[in-house]
Amino acid sequence: MWITADVNIPQQLLDAAAKDEVVFFVGAGASFNPPANLPSYNQLAAMLADEADESRPCDDEQLDRFIGMLPDNFNVHKRTKDIMRGDDIHCNSTHEAIVRLASSVKTPRIVTTNYDLLLEEAAQKQNCDLGRSYYGPAVPIGSDFSGLLYLHGSVDSPDREIVLDDRDFARAYLSEGWATRFLLKLFETYTVVFIGYSFGDVIMRYLALGISSHARPRYIFLSEEDMDGRDNEWQHNGITPIAYPSANKHCALVRAINAWADHMSLDYNAYEKRLPGIIENGVPKDAVDLDYASAALSTAEGAQCFVDIIERKEGQEETVKSKIKREWLSWLMSSDALREVFTERGPKTQNEKILLDWFLVDFVQKPEERDFVLYVLCKLQSSMSDWLFEQLHECVSYCISHRDRRDLIPVFTVLMTSMQGHSAPSVLDEFIEPSLLYNSDISPQILSLIIRPYLKLTAPFRGNGIRPRAEIAWPYDRIEKIDNHLSFDMKKMALLAESSLQRASALLQAYQDENEYSCLSRPSIEPSDQNLYVSDLQSMFVDILRDYAHGHKDQQDSLIYRWWNSESALLKRLAINTIAFSDWDANRKITWILEHDYLFDLDAHHEVYMVLKEVAPSMGENSKKNILEYLRNKLDSLKETYSDERTALYEQFDVLQWLLKHMNGGMGNWPEAQKWKNELARKYNFLPREHADFHIYSEGVCSVTTGITDEQFIDILENCPSVIEEKMFGNQDKTVKFDSLSINNQISEVVSRNPRVGFTLWELVNRHKESDAVQYSCSIIRGWGEASLDDEQILVLDLLKKLLPKMGQDEVSAVSFFLNRQIDGEKITITAKTLQIMSDIALQIWERYSSTFSASKDQQWQNDPVTYSLNCWPGKLAYFWMGRIRWRYRQEADSWNGLDDLEKKMVRRFVDDEGDFSPLVWTALLTNINMLHSLDRENTESWLPDLMKKAGTKFIWNVMLPNPNLNIRLIDIVFYKSCLDEFKYLSHLDDYKKQGFLLQVFWIVTYGGLEDKRRAKLLSKVVTAGNGIYAPLFMDRIVWAFKFRLDSKGKNMVWDLWLHRFIEDRHAGKGRNWSEKERIAFAELIPLLDEHLKEGMKYLSDNFPRIMGRDFINLIMLKNIDDIPQECAEAFIEFYTCLFKQPDIPYVWRVEELLQNLIDKFGIGKVSPLVSLARQKRIISDTWSPSFKGGAA
């Protein structure tokens, strides 16, 4: 916990103090500052030497021995007591802080090796009762100690009882051993904190004698100066350093001790004074405030105070209060201290119960927080604790039943159907063969129970609030194409498909507050290239029902009626598709569509157009009349639907054009429709859409347009610019504007292809002051950014320079985009002159606007800093400078002399300047670190340590994962240490980035050029971090590298370099026991070891893990048997023997294929015992027999 801005006290130590299990050891450093002014042990030795007229001790001399060697007729003990009494010696702020801290613990316990009585003076001054005082050698029992102990005697002790020289220390710690016996019990019973000691102190050498293997944790407050790279030596002695800055006479230490005392004394009233200032601004970035809040929430009084403060009504708008509440709850769910309560277990303490009750009462039971409750379910969908699931179920059910909270139906639906590990069905892909779906012996009812849909929640699109999106997922999704439906019971399959789609629709409708739309997930009911990315089980059900309806003409009427009257959007569309291809006549089909008012339905748009296409050739006059009348009457409704007259008219035009296009005999058969269509085209410049049967047509990406082509846009702009201007800005009469998104997209597209058009638009747009004008200007700038400007480059840059003094954030973003795209464009010509102008613009933007940038609070960016940096202007500007460096290198490769002064200046500013922009520009530097280092090693190494310190380990790896690009030198100077530090933060990474980090560890230990000692330390961290939870994941990454990245030569190198020793240590249980999960992962590595397979197997044969499920199947489906050397045959077959000997092995049909491959490789003689075992275990069928190459057994 960051107790102050300078000092971070380990939580384990804070917990020990809270449990009354701590002892404070006080050394000479505590009495150094005025008004005490007492000497250290080193200074004391020098003073005594001076008095005895002897030479002072050498720097490396053992001081206790030196004092013992002073003349016998010089009474060092008496003189020491005299020096420590002094003439005007009084307690200082350090003594007062230590006494205050010790008194804040339930039982004060202080052991001091000082001879002065200043701790007692400090206690009297502050009216603190430290309890009984003891003086060595009359020490109390170490396991039951309280009070104040002068371990080495005091100024009031007889000379013979003062522990001062080497003979005194020998008696106390060796021959008589009274100090050692006391310390052994003390260290085994209590957590110890050393204050006022340094590494070279004599006492630390003797105190080590009192440390047993059963000792509790020990800590020492050390100035950063005293640390001086010795933290490993302290750790070796079993003592954890707590660093603080030594400036201003170690005042940071006094502040930290007093802050700790304040922390120990906290109660509800104390929390109420400080927590409001922390809570009201949301989760703080300041480590001290954040740790204070964490500590408060770990207590019942603090948790209750937090809830009371955050739920107060006065002084805040509801929207602000709700935002703050949500931010804090999100933090609680992700914090190390409380994550388990949401994901693994029920509350164990009162504070945990208070906070979970806060969620249940002030979120679940508040209608305005419903969407955030869904957000919580989204976050916990795969990891909610049993306790929380039960409480939510009870709470939500009660609110719906007794408080009429129908708004909680979506929450109830997700809880009861879609929470993994609770109500969602188990994923079955690995356990069910695809052919099972078509097995006529299994009824549709049974299959529908096994394969039922559930809701998969995902984060909302940016700007769409906090309510998660929901899509249908299935427990089984391994679909194999059915080549011939008639070979299966299609009626059974149709029943299963229909009931499954109805269930899926019911789930979506229960979750959504709006109509169900299915066209985005399945654009077309019939086969289409628009269904390219649709291949799931749901889509297969659609195919089955469509083909069933088309193949059973006698059932079409009943199917249409049933599907239309269902609540499923897909089934309704299937009904219309069935109508389109049914035996109904054209008049009946058209009448059905018009009577059901479905001609302009958005979801069934394509299916309705298929009906129109089918009826067009044979429409009667009555149908034509009815369609035209319907179109006229529907115009007002369409205007209301689209809020845009032009779009409404375009919908009419599309229907007319589509029908006329597909009529037999051409368009002359329907002159009224032809005339109306032509009038619309002439008046509104409508053109036939190529794919009018799709509202959104995908050609790589989905696009929404203005309805006119780019060529038409340019033509109208050049010949009748007022038309474009009216469509862009509207007028006071009735002109309806273009859709904002579509026109801005088209402006950028047109300008990128024809940069000169941008100047015409620029002049037009700058005549307007409306808010739209800014967005149009930004679109023009972005278009120029994508263009090959050539002759226009200087003109564009001149316009941007004029814009600089008065830009808003949107324009700053657009200009930054322009600079970044231009410098990175491979086909764009840049001269030295234009480069200078672009650099000047970039520099001015930074100087004028960097301080005005405000970062998004959207949490979706927390795990994707790279994408965020690419979408915010400070990041784009930083990437411009990276592009500038690359451009210069390409131009000057033969004479390259490193970064120029301007580049060095900007990189340094990106590191040193501080603001909301910092994470964005740091991201640009980190993602280009290898390039920067290779192009200017000296400069990069001058600022990289500062960047690492400022950005912090957690941020750095979040940026660089999953695929950091680091050279050996970078690993050596900063990233090796950073890699070690990152293990503290791995729990905050998503699974994909965890895998990326552990794979990076693999590459570092393999190719990072590490010395054996450093490699061993990193591998040890893999095993011990998180109490061993990452070791299996690391083994998984080794398997991945062996399977997909290393050839035989690479595998041999890794095995010889470090993997052999690593596996040997894991087998021996060094660091942590070799867990079952880790051994399972190693089992998958065994077949990949090639010539080292035999060595690898010896580590597993004596402790073979229990391998089931996917892991078992992976080993059965092995594809590299041909790579196994013949000399490893016995070990390889032993491996599968161990695998098959496990209890309850299921029948897996590919076992027979595996055995056949083994026989082909090694011969029946070696494999026959394994075949016999497989038969005995019923893993293969009794009738299976191997085939032999050439037909011979």
Buried (B, 14 or more C-beta within 10 A) or exposed (E): BBBBBBBBBBBEBBEBBBEEBBBBBBBBBBBBBEEBEBBBBBEBBBBBBEEBEBEBBEEEEBBBBBBBBBEEEBEBBEBBBEBBBBEEBBBBBBBBBBBBBBBBBEBBBBBBBBBBBBBBBBBEEBEBEBBEBBBBBEBBEBEEBBBBBBBBBBBEBEBEBBBBBBBBBBBBBEEEBBBBBBBBBBBBBBBBBBBBBBBBBBBBBBBEBBBEEEBBBBBBBBBBEBBEEBBEEBEEBBBBBBBBBBEEBBBBBBBBBBBBBBBBEBEEEBBBEBBBEBBBEBBBEEBBBBBBBBBBBBBBBBBBBBBBBBEEEEEBEEEEBBBBBBBBBBBBBBBEBBBBBBBEEBBEEEBBBBBBBBBBEBBBBEEEBBBBBBBBBBBBBEEBBEBBBEBBBEBBBBBBEEEEBEBBBBBBBBBBBBBBEBBBBEBBEEBBEEEBBBEEEBEBEEBBEBBBBBBBBEBBEEEEEBBBBBBBBBBBBEBEEBEEBEEBBBEBBBBBBBBBBBBBBBBBBBBBEEEBEBBEBBBBBBEBEBBEEBEBBBBBBBBBBBBBBBEBEEBBBEBBEEBBEBEBBBBBBBBBBBBBBBEBBBBBBBBBBBEBEBBBBEBBBBBBBBBBBBBBEEBEEEBBEBBBEBBEEBBEEBBEBBEBBBBBBBBBBBBBBBBBBBBEEEBEBBEEBBEBBBEBBEEBBBBEBEEBBBBEBBEEEEEEBBBBEBEEBBEBBEEEBEEBBBBBBBEEEEBBBBBEEBBBBBBBBBBBBBBEBBBBBBEBBBEBEEEBBBBBBBBBBBBBBBBBBEEBBEBBBEBBBEBBEEBEEBBBBBBBBBBBBBBBBEEBEBEEEBBEBBBBBBBEBBEEBBEEBEBEEEBEBEBBBBEBBBBBBBBBBBBBBBBBBBBBBEEEEEEEEBBBEBBBEBBBBBBEBEBBBBBBBBBBBBBBBBBBBEBBBEBBBBBBEEBBEBBBBBBBBBBBBBEBEBBEBBBBBBBBBBBBBBBBBBBBBEEEBBBBBBBBBBBBBBBBBBEEEBBBBBBBBBBBBEEBEBBBBBBBBBBBBBBEEBEEEBBBBBBEBBBBBBBEBBBEEBBBEBBEBBBBBBBBBBBBBBBBBBBBBEBBEEEBBEBEEEBBBBBBEBEEBEBBBEEBBEBBBBBBBBBBEBEEBEEBEEBBEBBBBBBBBBEBEBBBEBBEBBEEBEBBEEEBEBEEEEEEE
